Amino acid sequence: PARRGSLRAAALVGFGLILGFIASYPFETLLVSADPIAIAAHPRAASIESTAAPAAAPVRSTPPPPPTELTPEPEPEPKPERPSPRASVERWAAAWSEQRASDYLGAYATAFEVPDGMERGAWDTLRTERIQRPKSIEVTIEAFEVVSATADSATVRFEQRYVAGAYWDLVSKTLDLVWEDGDWRIVREASVELDRVGAG
């Protein structure tokens, strides 16, 4: 028992000497030596740990924004189909037959070549009187043909039969048409008489 006590006392004294030696040793030198036991025992280790920068908080990732829904572009409205030159001529003949003078005159283009050197206003008045004077009119079109056509002009030829009361005539008519204000309109008109009965 006495020997054990002396050994214990010697161990304590030796441990104290070691701690004293470590405390007197430059801490930076211990760091270079990378001795973990010596570094942990040095008194400056605790102060360094207490002043160490706190660990950075985890960065939260921002979720990506939801995808933007693309609004589909509206489809362009289909353009109305152009009437054929024949359809326009037949409407002109129908307005004449039904004695609708304004619609009949509306079938002529702004640049219509008025026959006999007349002014357009005087010609319009004359045609209105001739359309409204008879009790009835019937205009029919036969043997219609398109002589030539481009995007904005056309030439057509047909036989026109006109009946008003006891009078009737048959002519070969040629119309030059232009595309104006959404329809084919007459810019030039020529007739060749084929037959006639009665007084006009």
C-alpha positions in Angstrom: 0.0 0.0 0.0 2.7 2.5 0.8 4.4 1.8 -2.6 1.1 2.3 -4.5 0.7 5.7 -2.8 4.1 6.8 -3.7 3.6 5.8 -7.4 0.3 7.6 -7.6 1.9 10.8 -6.2 4.8 10.5 -8.6 2.3 10.1 -11.5 0.4 13.2 -10.4 3.6 15.2 -10.2 4.7 14.0 -13.6 1.3 14.9 -15.2 1.5 18.4 -13.6 4.9 18.9 -15.1 3.6 17.9 -18.6 0.7 20.3 -18.3 3.1 23.1 -17.3 5.3 22.3 -20.2 2.4 22.4 -22.7 1.1 25.7 -21.2 4.5 27.3 -21.7 4.9 26.0 -25.2 3.8 28.4 -28.0 0.3 27.3 -29.2 1.0 28.1 -32.8 3.9 25.6 -32.7 1.6 22.9 -31.3 -0.8 23.6 -34.2 2.0 23.0 -36.7 2.9 19.7 -34.9 -0.7 18.6 -35.3 -0.6 16.7 -32.0 -4.2 16.5 -31.0 -3.6 15.6 -27.3 -1.2 18.5 -26.8 -3.4 21.0 -28.7 -6.5 20.0 -26.6 -4.5 20.4 -23.3 -3.2 23.9 -24.1 -5.2 26.6 -22.3 -5.6 28.7 -25.5 -7.5 25.9 -27.1 -10.7 26.7 -25.1 -10.6 30.4 -25.9 -10.1 29.7 -29.6 -13.1 27.3 -29.6 -15.2 29.9 -27.8 -14.4 32.6 -30.4 -14.8 30.4 -33.5 -17.3 31.6 -36.0 -20.6 29.9 -35.7 -21.5 27.5 -38.4 -23.3 29.0 -41.3 -27.0 28.3 -41.4 -28.1 26.1 -44.2 -29.3 28.0 -47.2 -32.8 27.2 -48.2 -33.2 26.6 -51.9 -35.9 28.7 -53.5 -38.3 26.5 -55.5 -38.4 27.5 -59.2 -41.5 29.5 -60.3 -44.3 27.6 -61.9 -44.1 27.5 -65.7 -45.9 30.3 -67.4 -48.8 29.2 -69.4 -48.5 30.5 -73.0 -51.7 32.0 -74.3 -52.2 30.7 -77.8 -52.4 33.4 -80.4 -55.9 33.7 -82.0 -56.1 32.3 -85.5 -56.6 35.0 -88.1 -60.1 35.2 -89.5 -60.3 33.7 -92.9 -60.7 36.3 -95.6 -64.0 36.1 -97.4 -63.8 34.6 -100.9 -64.1 37.0 -103.8 -67.2 36.6 -105.8 -66.7 35.5 -109.4 -67.0 38.0 -112.2 -70.1 36.1 -113.3 -71.8 36.4 -109.8 -71.2 40.2 -109.8 -72.6 40.6 -113.4 -75.7 38.5 -112.4 -76.3 40.7 -109.4 -76.1 43.7 -111.7 -78.6 42.1 -114.1 -80.9 41.2 -111.2 -80.9 44.8 -109.9 -81.8 46.0 -113.4 -84.6 43.4 -113.7 -86.0 44.4 -110.3 -85.7 48.1 -111.2 -83.5 48.9 -108.2 -81.8 51.8 -109.8 -79.4 52.5 -106.9 -78.1 49.0 -106.8 -77.8 48.9 -110.6 -75.8 52.2 -110.6 -73.7 50.9 -107.7 -72.4 48.1 -110.0 -70.4 50.7 -112.0 -66.9 51.7 -110.9 -65.9 55.2 -109.8 -63.8 55.5 -113.0 -66.6 54.2 -115.3 -66.2 55.5 -118.9 -69.5 57.2 -119.5 -70.6 56.8 -123.2 -71.2 59.7 -125.6 -69.1 62.1 -123.4 -71.9 62.6 -120.9 -71.2 63.6 -117.3 -71.5 60.9 -114.8 -74.3 62.6 -112.9 -76.4 63.2 -116.1 -75.8 59.6 -117.1 -76.9 58.3 -113.7 -80.1 60.4 -113.9 -80.9 59.1 -117.5 -80.4 55.5 -116.5 -82.5 55.9 -113.4 -85.4 57.2 -115.5 -85.1 54.4 -118.1 -85.1 51.8 -115.3 -88.0 53.1 -113.4 -90.3 54.1 -116.4 -91.4 50.6 -117.6 -93.9 48.7 -115.7 -91.6 45.7 -115.7 -88.1 44.7 -116.9 -86.5 41.4 -117.5 -82.8 41.0 -118.2 -81.3 37.6 -118.8 -77.7 36.6 -119.5 -76.7 33.7 -121.8 -73.4 32.3 -123.2 -71.3 34.0 -120.5 -67.6 33.7 -120.9 -64.5 35.2 -119.2 -62.3 36.6 -121.9 -59.4 37.5 -119.6 -58.8 38.0 -115.8 -56.1 39.1 -113.4 -56.2 39.7 -109.7 -57.8 43.2 -110.1 -59.4 43.2 -113.5 -61.4 41.0 -115.8 -63.2 41.2 -119.2 -66.3 39.2 -119.8 -68.6 38.7 -122.8 -72.2 37.4 -122.9 -75.5 37.7 -124.8 -78.0 39.9 -123.0 -81.7 39.7 -123.6 -83.7 42.7 -122.5 -87.5 42.7 -122.3 -89.8 45.6 -121.3 -93.4 45.4 -122.2 -93.7 44.9 -125.9 -90.1 45.7 -126.6 -87.2 43.3 -126.5 -83.6 43.2 -127.8 -80.7 40.9 -127.9 -77.2 42.2 -127.8 -73.7 40.9 -127.4 -72.2 42.8 -124.5 -68.6 43.1 -123.3 -67.9 44.4 -119.9 -64.5 45.4 -118.5 -64.5 44.9 -114.7 -62.2 46.1 -111.9 -62.0 45.0 -108.3 -63.2 47.9 -106.2 -64.7 48.1 -102.7 -65.0 44.4 -102.3 -66.7 43.6 -105.6 -66.3 43.5 -109.4 -67.5 46.7 -110.9 -68.0 47.8 -114.5 -65.4 50.3 -115.8 -66.2 50.0 -119.5 -69.3 48.7 -121.4 -69.8 47.9 -125.1 -72.7 46.4 -127.0 -73.3 45.0 -130.4 -77.0 44.6 -131.4 -77.9 41.1 -132.6 -81.7 41.4 -132.8 -84.6 43.7 -131.8 -88.4 43.8 -131.8 -90.5 46.9 -131.1 -89.6 50.5 -130.3 -87.2 51.2 -127.4 
